[in-house]
């Protein structure tokens, strides 16, 4: 990641938001976000983030707000 950052590239970490897939707890997702940030990620790619994966608007908003508090960008794939 440091090599890509040196080339002025932004790296995003991957976390599965889906409730019908990995169904990570909020604390597990926050732990993953902190791990990606500590490695130098500029944002998080939230996969399985749609209602078709039983993700509620509350779950989406909670994790987006958390990332934004840490100055991380977000991409949500639904």
Biopython code that builds the backbone (N, CA, C, O; Angstrom):
import numpy as np
from Bio.PDB.StructureBuilder import StructureBuilder

atoms = [
    (1, "UNK", "N", (0.802, -1.179, 0.000)),
    (1, "UNK", "CA", (0.000, 0.000, 0.000)),
    (1, "UNK", "C", (0.855, 1.257, 0.000)),
    (1, "UNK", "O", (0.502, 2.264, -0.613)),
    (2, "UNK", "N", (1.978, 1.184, 0.693)),
    (2, "UNK", "CA", (2.831, 2.370, 0.741)),
    (2, "UNK", "C", (3.411, 2.675, -0.630)),
    (2, "UNK", "O", (3.590, 3.839, -0.988)),
    (3, "UNK", "N", (3.708, 1.623, -1.403)),
    (3, "UNK", "CA", (4.222, 1.819, -2.759)),
    (3, "UNK", "C", (3.200, 2.490, -3.659)),
    (3, "UNK", "O", (3.549, 3.357, -4.460)),
    (4, "UNK", "N", (1.947, 2.097, -3.533)),
    (4, "UNK", "CA", (0.894, 2.723, -4.324)),
    (4, "UNK", "C", (0.674, 4.170, -3.897)),
    (4, "UNK", "O", (0.467, 5.043, -4.740)),
    (5, "UNK", "N", (0.717, 4.425, -2.602)),
    (5, "UNK", "CA", (0.572, 5.793, -2.115)),
    (5, "UNK", "C", (1.701, 6.679, -2.636)),
    (5, "UNK", "O", (1.490, 7.848, -2.961)),
    (6, "UNK", "N", (2.893, 6.109, -2.709)),
    (6, "UNK", "CA", (4.032, 6.869, -3.233)),
    (6, "UNK", "C", (3.837, 7.234, -4.697)),
    (6, "UNK", "O", (4.416, 8.210, -5.174)),
    (7, "UNK", "N", (3.030, 6.461, -5.413)),
    (7, "UNK", "CA", (2.711, 6.744, -6.812)),
    (7, "UNK", "C", (1.449, 7.603, -6.935)),
    (7, "UNK", "O", (0.866, 7.720, -8.013)),
    (8, "UNK", "N", (1.039, 8.198, -5.818)),
    (8, "UNK", "CA", (-0.140, 9.067, -5.759)),
    (8, "UNK", "C", (-1.435, 8.327, -6.069)),
    (8, "UNK", "O", (-2.357, 8.897, -6.653)),
    (9, "UNK", "N", (-1.503, 7.061, -5.681)),
    (9, "UNK", "CA", (-2.712, 6.247, -5.846)),
    (9, "UNK", "C", (-3.438, 6.158, -4.508)),
    (9, "UNK", "O", (-2.807, 6.130, -3.451)),
    (10, "UNK", "N", (-4.754, 6.115, -4.559)),
    (10, "UNK", "CA", (-5.539, 5.952, -3.347)),
    (10, "UNK", "C", (-5.990, 4.499, -3.238)),
    (10, "UNK", "O", (-6.520, 3.929, -4.192)),
    (11, "UNK", "N", (-5.775, 3.915, -2.078)),
    (11, "UNK", "CA", (-6.132, 2.527, -1.833)),
    (11, "UNK", "C", (-7.350, 2.491, -0.916)),
    (11, "UNK", "O", (-7.415, 3.210, 0.082)),
    (12, "UNK", "N", (-8.315, 1.641, -1.271)),
    (12, "UNK", "CA", (-9.505, 1.442, -0.464)),
    (12, "UNK", "C", (-9.484, 0.038, 0.129)),
    (12, "UNK", "O", (-9.124, -0.925, -0.548)),
    (13, "UNK", "N", (-9.870, -0.068, 1.388)),
    (13, "UNK", "CA", (-10.006, -1.358, 2.029)),
    (13, "UNK", "C", (-11.360, -1.967, 1.707)),
    (13, "UNK", "O", (-12.284, -1.257, 1.311)),
    (14, "UNK", "N", (-11.481, -3.266, 1.871)),
    (14, "UNK", "CA", (-12.699, -4.011, 1.557)),
    (14, "UNK", "C", (-13.346, -4.507, 2.838)),
    (14, "UNK", "O", (-12.693, -5.128, 3.677)),
    (15, "UNK", "N", (-14.649, -4.226, 2.984)),
    (15, "UNK", "CA", (-15.420, -4.782, 4.104)),
    (15, "UNK", "C", (-16.792, -5.191, 3.570)),
    (15, "UNK", "O", (-17.423, -4.446, 2.821)),
    (16, "UNK", "N", (-17.239, -6.365, 3.956)),
    (16, "UNK", "CA", (-18.560, -6.860, 3.560)),
    (16, "UNK", "C", (-19.597, -6.318, 4.541)),
    (16, "UNK", "O", (-19.517, -6.585, 5.740)),
    (17, "UNK", "N", (-20.565, -5.561, 4.037)),
    (17, "UNK", "CA", (-21.608, -4.967, 4.870)),
    (17, "UNK", "C", (-22.847, -5.861, 4.968)),
    (17, "UNK", "O", (-23.717, -5.628, 5.807)),
    (18, "UNK", "N", (-22.923, -6.866, 4.126)),
    (18, "UNK", "CA", (-24.133, -7.675, 4.010)),
    (18, "UNK", "C", (-24.540, -8.407, 5.276)),
    (18, "UNK", "O", (-23.709, -8.947, 6.006)),
    (19, "UNK", "N", (-25.865, -8.409, 5.518)),
    (19, "UNK", "CA", (-26.415, -9.164, 6.638)),
    (19, "UNK", "C", (-26.716, -10.601, 6.225)),
    (19, "UNK", "O", (-26.820, -11.483, 7.077)),
    (20, "UNK", "N", (-26.857, -10.841, 4.915)),
    (20, "UNK", "CA", (-27.125, -12.205, 4.447)),
    (20, "UNK", "C", (-25.855, -12.885, 3.941)),
    (20, "UNK", "O", (-25.908, -14.004, 3.431)),
    (21, "UNK", "N", (-24.721, -12.214, 4.080)),
    (21, "UNK", "CA", (-23.439, -12.797, 3.658)),
    (21, "UNK", "C", (-22.600, -13.049, 4.911)),
    (21, "UNK", "O", (-22.896, -13.980, 5.660)),
    (22, "UNK", "N", (-21.578, -12.256, 5.154)),
    (22, "UNK", "CA", (-20.746, -12.465, 6.346)),
    (22, "UNK", "C", (-21.456, -12.072, 7.635)),
    (22, "UNK", "O", (-21.169, -12.626, 8.695)),
    (23, "UNK", "N", (-22.377, -11.121, 7.550)),
    (23, "UNK", "CA", (-23.138, -10.631, 8.701)),
    (23, "UNK", "C", (-22.225, -10.254, 9.863)),
    (23, "UNK", "O", (-22.426, -10.699, 10.993)),
    (24, "UNK", "N", (-21.225, -9.433, 9.574)),
    (24, "UNK", "CA", (-20.309, -8.961, 10.606)),
    (24, "UNK", "C", (-21.052, -8.063, 11.584)),
    (24, "UNK", "O", (-21.984, -7.358, 11.196)),
    (25, "UNK", "N", (-20.652, -8.083, 12.834)),
    (25, "UNK", "CA", (-21.227, -7.160, 13.808)),
    (25, "UNK", "C", (-20.674, -5.768, 13.540)),
    (25, "UNK", "O", (-19.685, -5.604, 12.825)),
    (26, "UNK", "N", (-21.324, -4.772, 14.123)),
    (26, "UNK", "CA", (-20.841, -3.401, 13.979)),
    (26, "UNK", "C", (-19.421, -3.290, 14.525)),
    (26, "UNK", "O", (-18.573, -2.633, 13.922)),
    (27, "UNK", "N", (-19.165, -3.919, 15.644)),
    (27, "UNK", "CA", (-17.816, -3.861, 16.223)),
    (27, "UNK", "C", (-16.780, -4.534, 15.318)),
    (27, "UNK", "O", (-15.659, -4.040, 15.197)),
    (28, "UNK", "N", (-17.139, -5.647, 14.687)),
    (28, "UNK", "CA", (-16.215, -6.312, 13.762)),
    (28, "UNK", "C", (-15.931, -5.422, 12.559)),
    (28, "UNK", "O", (-14.794, -5.350, 12.093)),
    (29, "UNK", "N", (-16.963, -4.742, 12.053)),
    (29, "UNK", "CA", (-16.753, -3.846, 10.909)),
    (29, "UNK", "C", (-15.889, -2.655, 11.303)),
    (29, "UNK", "O", (-15.008, -2.249, 10.545)),
    (30, "UNK", "N", (-16.136, -2.094, 12.481)),
    (30, "UNK", "CA", (-15.321, -0.964, 12.947)),
    (30, "UNK", "C", (-13.864, -1.389, 13.116)),
    (30, "UNK", "O", (-12.949, -0.634, 12.787)),
    (31, "UNK", "N", (-13.655, -2.595, 13.627)),
    (31, "UNK", "CA", (-12.290, -3.118, 13.784)),
    (31, "UNK", "C", (-11.605, -3.235, 12.416)),
    (31, "UNK", "O", (-10.436, -2.880, 12.271)),
    (32, "UNK", "N", (-12.337, -3.732, 11.422)),
    (32, "UNK", "CA", (-11.773, -3.852, 10.072)),
    (32, "UNK", "C", (-11.436, -2.480, 9.498)),
    (32, "UNK", "O", (-10.390, -2.302, 8.875)),
    (33, "UNK", "N", (-12.320, -1.519, 9.709)),
    (33, "UNK", "CA", (-12.076, -0.155, 9.212)),
    (33, "UNK", "C", (-10.817, 0.422, 9.849)),
    (33, "UNK", "O", (-9.977, 1.001, 9.160)),
    (34, "UNK", "N", (-10.688, 0.265, 11.156)),
    (34, "UNK", "CA", (-9.482, 0.760, 11.840)),
    (34, "UNK", "C", (-8.228, 0.075, 11.292)),
    (34, "UNK", "O", (-7.189, 0.715, 11.127)),
    (35, "UNK", "N", (-8.326, -1.218, 11.012)),
    (35, "UNK", "CA", (-7.181, -1.935, 10.445)),
    (35, "UNK", "C", (-6.775, -1.384, 9.093)),
    (35, "UNK", "O", (-5.592, -1.166, 8.835)),
    (36, "UNK", "N", (-7.763, -1.155, 8.222)),
    (36, "UNK", "CA", (-7.458, -0.594, 6.907)),
    (36, "UNK", "C", (-6.861, 0.802, 7.028)),
    (36, "UNK", "O", (-5.896, 1.128, 6.337)),
    (37, "UNK", "N", (-7.427, 1.624, 7.897)),
    (37, "UNK", "CA", (-6.920, 2.983, 8.070)),
    (37, "UNK", "C", (-5.475, 2.957, 8.567)),
    (37, "UNK", "O", (-4.642, 3.731, 8.098)),
    (38, "UNK", "N", (-5.177, 2.061, 9.523)),
    (38, "UNK", "CA", (-3.817, 1.984, 10.061)),
    (38, "UNK", "C", (-2.800, 1.546, 9.000)),
    (38, "UNK", "O", (-1.610, 1.839, 9.114)),
    (39, "UNK", "N", (-3.283, 0.841, 7.967)),
    (39, "UNK", "CA", (-2.395, 0.434, 6.881)),
    (39, "UNK", "C", (-2.263, 1.511, 5.803)),
    (39, "UNK", "O", (-1.482, 1.362, 4.863)),
    (40, "UNK", "N", (-3.027, 2.591, 5.944)),
    (40, "UNK", "CA", (-2.904, 3.691, 4.999)),
    (40, "UNK", "C", (-4.021, 3.811, 3.978)),
    (40, "UNK", "O", (-3.919, 4.611, 3.048)),
    (41, "UNK", "N", (-5.094, 3.027, 4.132)),
    (41, "UNK", "CA", (-6.215, 3.132, 3.190)),
    (41, "UNK", "C", (-6.837, 4.520, 3.282)),
    (41, "UNK", "O", (-6.913, 5.106, 4.363)),
    (42, "UNK", "N", (-7.278, 5.040, 2.146)),
    (42, "UNK", "CA", (-7.930, 6.345, 2.078)),
    (42, "UNK", "C", (-9.443, 6.226, 2.159)),
    (42, "UNK", "O", (-10.143, 7.228, 2.309)),
    (43, "UNK", "N", (-9.943, 5.010, 2.060)),
    (43, "UNK", "CA", (-11.384, 4.800, 2.115)),
    (43, "UNK", "C", (-11.712, 3.330, 2.242)),
    (43, "UNK", "O", (-10.834, 2.469, 2.293)),
    (44, "UNK", "N", (-13.032, 3.065, 2.291)),
    (44, "UNK", "CA", (-13.528, 1.698, 2.424)),
    (44, "UNK", "C", (-14.495, 1.404, 1.289)),
    (44, "UNK", "O", (-15.369, 2.211, 0.974)),
    (45, "UNK", "N", (-14.325, 0.242, 0.682)),
    (45, "UNK", "CA", (-15.256, -0.291, -0.307)),
    (45, "UNK", "C", (-16.181, -1.235, 0.441)),
    (45, "UNK", "O", (-15.777, -2.325, 0.846)),
    (46, "UNK", "N", (-17.437, -0.806, 0.622)),
    (46, "UNK", "CA", (-18.434, -1.617, 1.308)),
    (46, "UNK", "C", (-19.142, -2.475, 0.282)),
    (46, "UNK", "O", (-19.868, -1.961, -0.569)),
    (47, "UNK", "N", (-18.937, -3.771, 0.356)),
    (47, "UNK", "CA", (-19.560, -4.694, -0.597)),
    (47, "UNK", "C", (-20.845, -5.261, 0.007)),
    (47, "UNK", "O", (-21.039, -5.247, 1.223)),
    (48, "UNK", "N", (-21.716, -5.759, -0.871)),
    (48, "UNK", "CA", (-22.988, -6.367, -0.447)),
    (48, "UNK", "C", (-23.770, -5.390, 0.435)),
    (48, "UNK", "O", (-24.293, -5.770, 1.482)),
    (49, "UNK", "N", (-23.843, -4.143, 0.005)),
    (49, "UNK", "CA", (-24.377, -3.067, 0.842)),
    (49, "UNK", "C", (-25.835, -2.725, 0.571)),
    (49, "UNK", "O", (-26.344, -1.751, 1.125)),
    (50, "UNK", "N", (-26.512, -3.492, -0.256)),
    (50, "UNK", "CA", (-27.878, -3.149, -0.629)),
    (50, "UNK", "C", (-28.935, -3.885, 0.162)),
    (50, "UNK", "O", (-28.654, -4.797, 0.939)),
    (51, "UNK", "N", (-30.168, -3.449, -0.068)),
    (51, "UNK", "CA", (-31.305, -4.060, 0.605)),
    (51, "UNK", "C", (-31.459, -5.529, 0.208)),
    (51, "UNK", "O", (-32.012, -6.329, 0.962)),
    (52, "UNK", "N", (-30.965, -5.874, -0.985)),
    (52, "UNK", "CA", (-31.035, -7.275, -1.425)),
    (52, "UNK", "C", (-30.123, -8.182, -0.599)),
    (52, "UNK", "O", (-30.224, -9.407, -0.680)),
    (53, "UNK", "N", (-29.236, -7.584, 0.192)),
    (53, "UNK", "CA", (-28.389, -8.347, 1.113)),
    (53, "UNK", "C", (-28.844, -8.137, 2.557)),
    (53, "UNK", "O", (-28.077, -8.329, 3.501)),
    (54, "UNK", "N", (-30.126, -7.733, 2.707)),
    (54, "UNK", "CA", (-30.768, -7.495, 4.000)),
    (54, "UNK", "C", (-30.057, -6.428, 4.831)),
    (54, "UNK", "O", (-30.050, -6.489, 6.061)),
    (55, "UNK", "N", (-29.465, -5.464, 4.156)),
    (55, "UNK", "CA", (-28.807, -4.348, 4.833)),
    (55, "UNK", "C", (-29.834, -3.240, 5.027)),
    (55, "UNK", "O", (-30.472, -2.800, 4.071)),
    (56, "UNK", "N", (-29.988, -2.800, 6.254)),
    (56, "UNK", "CA", (-30.927, -1.724, 6.542)),
    (56, "UNK", "C", (-30.274, -0.367, 6.286)),
    (56, "UNK", "O", (-29.049, -0.249, 6.242)),
    (57, "UNK", "N", (-31.109, 0.645, 6.120)),
    (57, "UNK", "CA", (-30.588, 2.007, 5.967)),
    (57, "UNK", "C", (-29.803, 2.402, 7.217)),
    (57, "UNK", "O", (-28.802, 3.111, 7.118)),
    (58, "UNK", "N", (-30.249, 1.949, 8.393)),
    (58, "UNK", "CA", (-29.545, 2.250, 9.634)),
    (58, "UNK", "C", (-28.124, 1.676, 9.622)),
    (58, "UNK", "O", (-27.177, 2.346, 10.033)),
    (59, "UNK", "N", (-27.980, 0.431, 9.149)),
    (59, "UNK", "CA", (-26.650, -0.201, 9.078)),
    (59, "UNK", "C", (-25.758, 0.554, 8.096)),
    (59, "UNK", "O", (-24.586, 0.805, 8.379)),
    (60, "UNK", "N", (-26.316, 0.915, 6.941)),
    (60, "UNK", "CA", (-25.550, 1.695, 5.957)),
    (60, "UNK", "C", (-25.078, 3.006, 6.571)),
    (60, "UNK", "O", (-23.891, 3.332, 6.534)),
    (61, "UNK", "N", (-26.018, 3.749, 7.134)),
    (61, "UNK", "CA", (-25.703, 5.076, 7.683)),
    (61, "UNK", "C", (-24.710, 4.999, 8.833)),
    (61, "UNK", "O", (-23.808, 5.829, 8.941)),
    (62, "UNK", "N", (-24.878, 4.009, 9.683)),
    (62, "UNK", "CA", (-23.985, 3.866, 10.834)),
    (62, "UNK", "C", (-22.532, 3.703, 10.390)),
    (62, "UNK", "O", (-21.630, 4.327, 10.950)),
    (63, "UNK", "N", (-22.314, 2.863, 9.383)),
    (63, "UNK", "CA", (-20.936, 2.626, 8.957)),
    (63, "UNK", "C", (-20.394, 3.780, 8.106)),
    (63, "UNK", "O", (-19.205, 4.093, 8.174)),
    (64, "UNK", "N", (-21.255, 4.409, 7.309)),
    (64, "UNK", "CA", (-20.812, 5.594, 6.561)),
    (64, "UNK", "C", (-20.409, 6.705, 7.518)),
    (64, "UNK", "O", (-19.355, 7.318, 7.350)),
    (65, "UNK", "N", (-21.239, 6.968, 8.518)),
    (65, "UNK", "CA", (-20.926, 8.011, 9.494)),
    (65, "UNK", "C", (-19.621, 7.706, 10.214)),
    (65, "UNK", "O", (-18.803, 8.600, 10.429)),
    (66, "UNK", "N", (-19.426, 6.448, 10.586)),
    (66, "UNK", "CA", (-18.202, 6.044, 11.271)),
    (66, "UNK", "C", (-16.976, 6.329, 10.400)),
    (66, "UNK", "O", (-15.988, 6.887, 10.876)),
    (67, "UNK", "N", (-17.045, 5.948, 9.131)),
    (67, "UNK", "CA", (-15.920, 6.186, 8.223)),
    (67, "UNK", "C", (-15.663, 7.677, 8.045)),
    (67, "UNK", "O", (-14.515, 8.122, 8.065)),
    (68, "UNK", "N", (-16.719, 8.437, 7.873)),
    (68, "UNK", "CA", (-16.553, 9.873, 7.678)),
    (68, "UNK", "C", (-15.959, 10.549, 8.910)),
    (68, "UNK", "O", (-15.202, 11.511, 8.782)),
    (69, "UNK", "N", (-16.293, 10.056, 10.101)),
    (69, "UNK", "CA", (-15.674, 10.570, 11.327)),
    (69, "UNK", "C", (-14.170, 10.342, 11.329)),
    (69, "UNK", "O", (-13.422, 11.101, 11.944)),
    (70, "UNK", "N", (-13.727, 9.287, 10.635)),
    (70, "UNK", "CA", (-12.293, 8.965, 10.535)),
    (70, "UNK", "C", (-11.670, 9.562, 9.275)),
    (70, "UNK", "O", (-10.535, 9.238, 8.924)),
    (71, "UNK", "N", (-12.418, 10.438, 8.594)),
    (71, "UNK", "CA", (-11.954, 11.082, 7.350)),
    (71, "UNK", "C", (-11.634, 10.061, 6.255)),
    (71, "UNK", "O", (-10.675, 10.227, 5.501)),
    (72, "UNK", "N", (-12.438, 9.019, 6.178)),
    (72, "UNK", "CA", (-12.284, 8.014, 5.136)),
    (72, "UNK", "C", (-13.412, 8.165, 4.114)),
    (72, "UNK", "O", (-14.567, 8.384, 4.481)),
    (73, "UNK", "N", (-13.073, 8.048, 2.853)),
    (73, "UNK", "CA", (-14.065, 8.040, 1.783)),
    (73, "UNK", "C", (-14.741, 6.663, 1.759)),
    (73, "UNK", "O", (-14.213, 5.699, 2.312)),
    (74, "UNK", "N", (-15.907, 6.579, 1.117)),
    (74, "UNK", "CA", (-16.624, 5.321, 1.041)),
    (74, "UNK", "C", (-17.180, 5.082, -0.358)),
    (74, "UNK", "O", (-17.581, 6.015, -1.055)),
    (75, "UNK", "N", (-17.194, 3.828, -0.744)),
    (75, "UNK", "CA", (-17.889, 3.359, -1.934)),
    (75, "UNK", "C", (-18.795, 2.228, -1.458)),
    (75, "UNK", "O", (-18.354, 1.328, -0.743)),
    (76, "UNK", "N", (-20.058, 2.280, -1.859)),
    (76, "UNK", "CA", (-20.994, 1.212, -1.481)),
    (76, "UNK", "C", (-21.436, 0.486, -2.734)),
    (76, "UNK", "O", (-21.918, 1.103, -3.683)),
    (77, "UNK", "N", (-21.271, -0.818, -2.734)),
    (77, "UNK", "CA", (-21.668, -1.663, -3.851)),
    (77, "UNK", "C", (-22.924, -2.431, -3.461)),
    (77, "UNK", "O", (-22.921, -3.233, -2.528)),
    (78, "UNK", "N", (-23.998, -2.164, -4.202)),
    (78, "UNK", "CA", (-25.261, -2.848, -3.891)),
    (78, "UNK", "C", (-25.718, -3.644, -5.088)),
    (78, "UNK", "O", (-26.761, -4.295, -5.035)),
]
sb = StructureBuilder()
sb.init_structure("model")
sb.init_model(0)
sb.init_chain("A")
sb.init_seg("    ")
for serial, (resi, resn, name, xyz) in enumerate(atoms, 1):
    if name == "N":
        sb.init_residue(resn, " ", resi, " ")
    sb.init_atom(name, np.array(xyz, "f"), 0.0, 1.0, " ", f" {name:<3s}", serial, name[0])
structure = sb.get_structure()
